[in-house]
Structure formats: C-alpha cells, structure tokens
Amino acid sequence: MEPPTKGTVTPIASLFSEEEARKAAIYVEEKIGEKREAMNRLQQFVDENANLINLVAKLPDQLHHNVMVPLGKLAFFPGRLIHTNEFKVLLGENYYADRTSKQTIGVLSRRDKTLQSQIRSLKAEIEDFQTEASFFTATASEAAEGLIEIREDYVEEDSSPTVLQSGAKEPSDLPGGETAVGEVEDDEFARIMSRLNELEMEEEQEGEDGDDRDEKHDSPIEIEEESEHDMVKGIRGETDHNKFMEQETGVSVPKKASGHSSSILLIQPRSKGKVIEVLPEKQPYKDIDDLLNQCIGPKTQYLPKDQTRGGIPQQNAGTWRDFQATSAVSRAKPKTNVVGQQKIESPIQKPEPKSETNKAFTGLIVEHDHNLQTNTHRQMQSSGSQPSKPVSRFMAQRR
Amino acid sequence: MDEGRQKDLQLLEEIIDKGLKQKLVHTIASRDKIFEEQKVLSDLRKNLETLEQNGVNSLKTMVNLGSEVYMQAEVPDTRHIFMDVGLGFYVEFTRQEALDYISQREERIKKQLKEVTGVITLIKGRIKLAHYQIQQILNLPDENPSSSRRRAF
C-alpha cells in the first residue's frame, strides 16, 4: 500500500465557472425582483386596508352619504349610502357577515396583521436571496481571480502506523490457505483487531482508575456484598427450595471470586478497619465460606444466621444510614430503578422493626444494582438459576 | 456554408423568441382586455334592459367599499345614468340613450376583436413559418431528396 496523495488542488474556476456563477447570481436577482413585486402588491393591500379602516370609521358619522352608486365599471347612478352602520364583510368562501362599523374595523385590523406577517416573511426571503446573490457574485469574482481550493483528507496519524504493523503481523499468524481476496479482508480484520486491542488497553487503564474510584467511596461494593447476604439469607429461610438455594450460592461464590476479585481485595483493608468491628459477619470471604458450608451441610446453620440478620441492623442502624446516604449520592440513577423492586420486597420487611426496613431498603437498592452489574456474569455461568431466585424468595416469604 | 447555416438558425430562433413570441403575448393580453370590456358592457346592457323592462325607478343595491366590504346604497332615480365615455369623461344618459350607446360601443369592440385576432393569427403564422425554416435548414444536409419533395408539394 502506497501512502495516498495528501490532498487535491482544484481551482474554483473548474468547479464553478465564472459564467455559471454569474448566471446563478442573475437568476437569484430575478427571484428577488419577483419577491419585491409580491411585496409591493401586499403593501398596496395594506394601504388599501388602512384607507378602508378610515372610511369605515367615518361612515357612521352621518345617516346617509350622497355618492355615485356604480353599476358595473362603466356606469354610475347618482345615489346615496344608507344604513351607514351596517357593513357586510367577506369572511371567505363567499360567506358574508353583517357587522357594525367597529366590528368591521376589528376584522380589517386582523386582516392587516396577517398582511404584515406576510410582508415580514417576504422581507426575510428577500434578505435570504440577497445573501445568496452576493455569495454567487463573490464566487464569480473569485473564479475570475483564479482562486484555488486545497482539499486534504484528514488521516489519523497515530492509528495508521499500528494498523499497518498489525496488518502485516496477524495474517502471518493465521493459518494459511488464504486467497488473494481473503488477504484484503484480513487486512481489514487485522485493522479492526488492532483497534480493538487499543480499545481494550484503554479500557484496562480506565478500569484501574475505576478501581481507585471504588476505593474512594467503596460503599457500593461493600453493600453489594451485604446485600448478597440478605439475599442468600432470604433464600435460606425457605427450606423446601433447598436446591435453588444451593444453586444460588453456587453461582454467587464464583462470581465474587472472579468478577470482583480485584475490587474485593481493594476493599478488604477498609472494611476491616471500619466495618468488621460493627459487622463482623459481613466480611466477604467469611461469608463465602459460610455459604460454602451451607452448601455442604445446609440446614443446621440457618438458625444462627437468621438471628444475626435480625440483630445486626438494629444495632448499626446509624452506620447503615450512612451507607444509605453515600450509596444514594453515588448512585442516584439506580435508585429510580429500585422503586419497583422495593414494592416487590416490601412484604418481606413488614414484620420487622423500622430500622430494619431502613437497612433492608439500602440492601435492596444495592442488591438490585448488583444484579444489573453482574448480569452478564450470571448469564454466562448459569442462566437457569437467575429466574429461580425471585420465585424462591417470594415463596419463602409466604410461608 | 455550415457557419452560415448556424447563423441563419440563430437568427431565426432570435426572431421567434425575442420578436414574435413577445408580440404574441402582448396582443393576446390586449385582446383579453377587450374581452373584459365587452363583458362589462354586456352586463351593463343586461342590467339596464331588466330595469327598462320592469319599469324600476328606484333601486337598492350594495356598494363595494373595497376589500370586499359592502354597504347598502339607495338610488332614488334610475332614469338617468352616468356613463364613462373614455378619457375620464362621464355623460349623463337616459336609459334608452345608454342602451343605444352601449350597442354602438359593442359594435366597435367587435371590430377591434376581429383586428386583434387577425394580428394574433398573423403572428402565429409567422412563428410557424420560422419553425418550418429552421426545420428545413436542419433537414437539408441530411435528407436532401425528402425536403425537395416537400418543396415540390
């Protein structure tokens, strides 16, 4: 591939010949003339209208006026106007209305308004045409002067070399047996791949930044973990659907380990410092262990877990509210989504104390969020278990 | 030769476009004016005839004040009528005099119409002739025999 020529140079005269531009200018000038004529006609109407308004205002001053009554265009009778406060005004479509002098003046002034607006629009059009005409004349003069247009395609400088490199590399890596046509496609493919790689690199960098951000206000993930507890506990309450529960925990453990491993590692020191003292149970890994234990020997451990579930939030309602605040601030968006979720969950929380509902609410907010975030993970791992989860929770609540 | 033909063609086209067609448009417009006048006169005649037949001596009518605003008007005496005789002069006629005047004027207008129509046909004929000339100039080099045959006819 040879580097393409950098640009093109075209004299304006070849694009728009001077003669053509002049013709266009003349054409536009003609149009301006037409519009001017139309505007003059409208202006005449306006003048007539103003005169008529004067006349209509004056006519009722006397009982009758001596006038020449026209009979056709050529003949007149000497006569007089009678009923000088009765006018018949055309409304349009051959409908006439009987109006008094004042009402007629109202009709006429409304007509005047529409005429004025028409004149205004015509003026705007004329201005448009005038700028067009001046543009054409300018183009004509430019063409006459021999102006040149230089056009250069913009090429991304940093991407092109890598594209060429990767394009050279990757086809060689690929298995042989490609036709000449295939090579061209490969080139494109390689370019796309290199672009993708770049994007991935960028994303990774961004991801690191994102982790840092998480560290700063890590409450979301923290609460995610908590919510995971709640969720699992809720399921635990229901013994009949043990199988579902096992599936659930089975899913959630690898997810925590794989999907959020980095963030968990980052969070851990913080959560140890702050949270572990108040909420010893909530530490992620411990929880995972618990869950694993439950999977192995489920039924025995339910009772203590449920107890802690009831107890902790009451003790730490304050800290929870803090969490709630931070999470609410940091995730204004998800909150709106949660409303529906909250409605669904509300029966679960009813029998429990108020602070509990507060806590549960935050947990639920994040829980929902969590689901959204890890949706893809779950689907990849086991899409079947997801729909089973809400069902089992409802069932548990009913019992 | 070729150049001369080109010049002829150009000349003919110029005659058609700039001379004859514009003349035609003008004369047609003037004829339309005459038609209009004729219509006004015939309307007036019909009106006067109905007045005459019914022996109406006073009349109530609507006057257009402009912009399609009308007011009632009363004519106490319809026996006398003022008519425009041209150049801003108005003559007071009785109804019968007016009717005679109108018939005379209609005669004149008919004559005028005949004249103008003659002029229009003349112009149209000239345009056709010019078209024929152009056709001949264009056809001559290609098909000599056919054009000569046409000439023979």
Interface residues (C-beta under 8 A of the other chain):
Chain A: F45 E48 N49 N51 L52 L55 V56 L59 H64 V67 M68 V69 P70 L71 G72 K73 L74 A75 F76 F77 P78 G79 R80 L81 I82 H83 T84 E86 F87 K88 V89 L90 Y96 T104 L108 R111
Chain B: V40 L41 D43 L44 N47 L48 L59 T61 M62 V63 N64 L65 G66 S67 E68 V69 Y70 M71 Q72 A73 E74 V75 P76 D77 T78 H80 I81 F82 M83 D84 Y90 A98
